[in-house]
Amino acid sequence: MSRWKELPAALHPHVHQLIVRLRKLKDRSELSTRQLAAKTGYSARSWQRYLNGGALPPRAAVEAVARIGGDDPTRLLVLHEIAAERWAEGPVAGSEALDNPPETAPETPAHSPAERQPYGRYSHVVFTAGAVALVLSVSAALLLAVRLAEARAQLAKGRPGTIVTAPATVSESLVPVAYTCRLEQSDGRWYAGLSRTTDTILAYTHVGPEVAEAQCLLRRAGITPGDIDGVFGPKTQRAVVRIQTRDGLVVDGVIGPHTWKALREAAPK
């Protein structure tokens, strides 16, 4: 078991919870930081920042660690989404004042314990209620994500002949495939003849024709994704980040509905 440094006190509880989960997954995998970097495509130095609270890990990095550690990526990605919102808000307000109280407090009018008690009791009640509400909101979000995943799985089982659209991931038995782009335009959207999806989620380490479709559309948009091999590797991820930056989308290196729309409607540049 790794001996971790204490996380910064200014981290929001949601961010703190995410990092602790990532640390546990790394410990479970028994991988060193360099080995984790080799398997995820993110540098060892980046992982040191992520796991010590110096930077928020990207969505694709969180998903990769979940798969390596044998955890359900759906729950972890929900926690990452919540943590990302809190990270954008900045450090927890008042954390420095709590960690470093002044040596001498300013003089204030003296009050008896009986006069101070109602305010202290009120503050304690408010703090407790806020903590309970926070726990309930996180639990509800996680439960909703799990129920949604289960509902999709049951729906797929209940329809004979239904094709599961979730892409596979890179494995040792992966056989290299060379795809051919057959670009055509229909109803103002571009297709490469490999998939007509508009909402399949693709991330780092995913493989399949959907990835090759995205690679073809990236190349058509003037951004090189590497070989058209259907493997979502570092080059493809960098190309996705470029088009997301160019089109003003959320830059997370993951292909979702908004990035698909940009790829299918993009003009070559």
C-alpha positions in Angstrom: 0.0 0.0 0.0 1.3 3.4 -1.0 2.0 6.0 1.7 0.2 9.1 0.4 0.8 12.7 1.3 -2.0 14.5 3.1 -4.2 16.3 0.6 -4.4 20.1 0.8 -7.0 21.3 3.3 -8.4 23.8 0.7 -9.8 21.0 -1.5 -13.5 20.8 -1.8 -14.9 17.6 -0.2 -16.1 16.4 -3.6 -12.6 16.8 -5.1 -11.1 15.2 -2.0 -13.4 12.2 -2.4 -12.5 11.8 -6.1 -8.7 11.8 -5.4 -9.1 9.3 -2.5 -11.0 7.0 -4.9 -8.2 7.3 -7.5 -5.6 6.6 -4.9 -7.4 3.4 -3.9 -7.7 2.3 -7.5 -3.9 2.9 -8.0 -3.1 0.9 -4.9 -5.4 -1.9 -6.0 -3.7 -2.1 -9.4 -0.2 -2.3 -7.7 1.2 -0.1 -10.5 3.9 2.5 -10.0 3.3 6.0 -11.2 5.4 5.3 -14.3 3.5 2.1 -15.1 0.2 4.0 -14.7 1.5 6.7 -17.1 2.4 4.0 -19.7 -1.1 2.4 -19.5 -3.1 5.7 -19.5 -1.1 8.0 -21.8 -0.7 10.7 -19.2 2.8 11.4 -17.9 4.1 10.3 -14.4 4.5 13.9 -13.4 0.8 14.6 -14.3 -0.3 11.7 -12.2 1.7 13.0 -9.3 -0.2 16.3 -9.5 -3.5 14.6 -9.9 -3.1 12.2 -7.0 -1.7 14.9 -4.7 -4.4 17.5 -5.3 -2.3 19.8 -7.5 -4.5 19.5 -10.6 -7.8 18.0 -11.5 -7.4 14.8 -13.7 -9.2 14.9 -17.1 -12.3 12.8 -17.6 -10.5 10.3 -19.8 -7.7 9.8 -17.2 -10.3 9.0 -14.5 -12.1 6.5 -16.8 -8.8 4.8 -17.7 -7.9 4.4 -14.0 -11.3 3.0 -13.2 -10.9 0.3 -15.9 -7.4 -0.5 -14.8 -8.5 -0.8 -11.1 -11.5 -2.9 -12.0 -14.1 -0.3 -10.9 -17.3 0.8 -12.5 -16.3 3.9 -14.6 -19.9 5.2 -14.6 -20.0 6.0 -10.9 -16.5 7.5 -10.9 -17.3 9.7 -13.9 -20.3 11.1 -12.1 -18.1 11.9 -9.1 -15.6 13.5 -11.5 -18.3 15.7 -13.1 -19.4 17.0 -9.7 -15.7 17.5 -8.6 -15.0 19.4 -11.8 -17.8 21.9 -11.0 -16.4 22.4 -7.5 -12.8 22.7 -8.8 -13.9 25.5 -11.1 -15.2 27.4 -8.1 -11.8 27.5 -6.5 -10.6 26.6 -3.0 -13.0 26.2 -0.2 -13.7 29.6 1.3 -12.2 30.3 4.7 -9.9 27.2 4.6 -6.8 29.2 5.2 -8.3 31.0 8.1 -9.3 27.7 9.7 -5.9 26.1 9.2 -3.9 29.2 10.4 -5.9 30.9 13.2 -4.5 34.2 14.4 -2.3 34.1 17.5 -4.3 36.8 19.2 -7.9 37.5 18.6 -9.1 41.1 18.4 -10.7 42.4 21.5 -14.5 42.1 21.6 -17.1 43.0 24.1 -17.3 40.3 26.8 -20.4 38.1 26.7 -21.4 35.5 29.2 -21.5 31.8 28.1 -25.3 31.9 28.3 -25.4 34.8 25.8 -23.1 33.0 23.3 -24.8 29.6 23.5 -27.8 30.3 21.2 -25.5 31.4 18.3 -23.2 28.5 18.7 -26.0 26.0 18.8 -27.6 27.6 15.7 -24.3 27.5 13.8 -23.9 23.8 14.7 -27.4 23.0 13.4 -26.8 24.8 10.2 -23.5 23.1 9.6 -25.0 19.7 10.3 -27.9 20.3 8.0 -25.6 21.4 5.2 -23.4 18.3 5.6 -26.5 16.0 5.5 -27.8 17.7 2.4 -24.4 17.4 0.7 -24.2 13.7 1.4 -27.7 13.1 0.2 -27.2 15.0 -3.1 -24.0 13.1 -3.9 -25.7 9.8 -3.1 -28.7 10.7 -5.3 -26.4 11.6 -8.2 -24.5 8.3 -7.9 -27.7 6.3 -7.6 -29.2 8.0 -10.6 -26.2 7.1 -12.7 -26.3 3.5 -11.7 -30.0 3.2 -12.3 -29.6 4.7 -15.8 -26.8 2.3 -16.7 -28.9 -0.7 -15.5 -31.9 0.5 -17.4 -29.9 0.8 -20.6 -28.6 -2.7 -20.1 -32.0 -4.2 -19.5 -33.4 -2.3 -22.5 -30.7 -3.8 -24.7 -31.4 -7.4 -23.4 -35.1 -7.0 -23.9 -34.8 -6.2 -27.6 -33.7 -9.2 -29.8 -31.1 -8.2 -32.3 -30.2 -5.0 -30.5 -26.6 -4.0 -31.1 -24.8 -2.7 -28.0 -23.1 0.5 -29.1 -20.6 0.8 -26.2 -17.2 0.5 -27.8 -14.6 -2.0 -26.7 -11.2 -1.0 -25.2 -7.6 -1.8 -26.0 -6.5 -5.2 -25.0 -3.4 -7.4 -25.6 -5.3 -9.5 -28.1 -6.2 -6.5 -30.3 -5.5 -7.1 -34.0 -4.6 -4.0 -36.0 -7.2 -3.0 -38.5 -6.9 -0.5 -41.3 -10.2 1.3 -42.1 -11.1 3.2 -45.3 -12.8 6.5 -45.2 -15.7 6.8 -47.7 -16.8 10.4 -47.1 -20.3 11.5 -48.2 -22.6 14.3 -47.2 -26.2 13.8 -46.3 -28.6 16.5 -44.9 -25.8 18.8 -44.2 -23.8 16.2 -42.2 -20.7 14.3 -43.2 -20.3 10.5 -42.8 -17.3 8.2 -43.5 -19.2 5.0 -44.1 -18.1 3.4 -40.8 -20.8 4.5 -38.3 -23.7 6.9 -38.4 -23.8 7.5 -34.6 -24.3 11.0 -33.2 -24.1 10.2 -29.5 -21.8 7.3 -28.8 -19.3 8.3 -26.0 -15.7 7.6 -27.1 -12.7 8.1 -24.8 -9.1 7.1 -24.5 -8.4 3.4 -25.1 -11.7 2.8 -26.9 -11.5 0.8 -30.2 -13.9 0.0 -33.1 -15.5 1.4 -36.2 -17.0 4.4 -34.3 -13.5 5.5 -33.4 -12.4 5.1 -37.0 -15.5 7.2 -38.1 -14.4 10.0 -35.8 -10.8 9.7 -37.1 -12.0 10.1 -40.7 -14.0 13.2 -39.8 -11.1 14.7 -37.9 -8.9 14.3 -40.9 -11.6 15.8 -43.1 -11.8 18.8 -40.7 -8.1 19.3 -41.3 -6.8 17.8 -38.0 -4.6 14.8 -38.1 -5.6 12.0 -35.7 -2.9 9.6 -36.8 -3.7 6.4 -38.6 -7.3 5.5 -39.3 -7.0 2.3 -37.2 -10.0 2.6 -35.0 -7.9 3.0 -31.8 -8.5 6.0 -29.6 -4.8 6.7 -28.7 -2.8 9.8 -27.7 -2.8 11.2 -31.3 -6.6 10.9 -31.6 -7.1 12.4 -28.2 -4.9 15.4 -29.1 -6.9 15.9 -32.3 -10.2 15.8 -30.4 -8.9 18.4 -28.0 -7.9 20.6 -30.9 -11.3 20.6 -32.5 -13.0 21.1 -29.2 -10.8 24.1 -28.6 -11.3 25.4 -32.1 -15.1 25.1 -31.9 -15.5 26.5 -28.3 -16.6 23.2 -26.8 -15.8 21.7 -23.4 -12.2 20.6 -23.8 -12.1 17.1 -22.2 -10.6 14.9 -25.0 -13.9 12.8 -25.0 -16.2 12.5 -28.0 -19.8 13.0 -27.0 -22.9 14.4 -28.8 -21.6 18.0 -29.0 -18.2 16.9 -30.5 -20.0 14.5 -32.9 -22.1 17.4 -34.1 -19.0 19.5 -34.6 -17.3 16.7 -36.5 -20.2 16.0 -38.8 -20.9 19.6 -39.6 -17.4 21.0 -39.6 -16.0 22.8 -42.7 -12.4 21.8 -43.6 -9.8 24.3 -42.3 
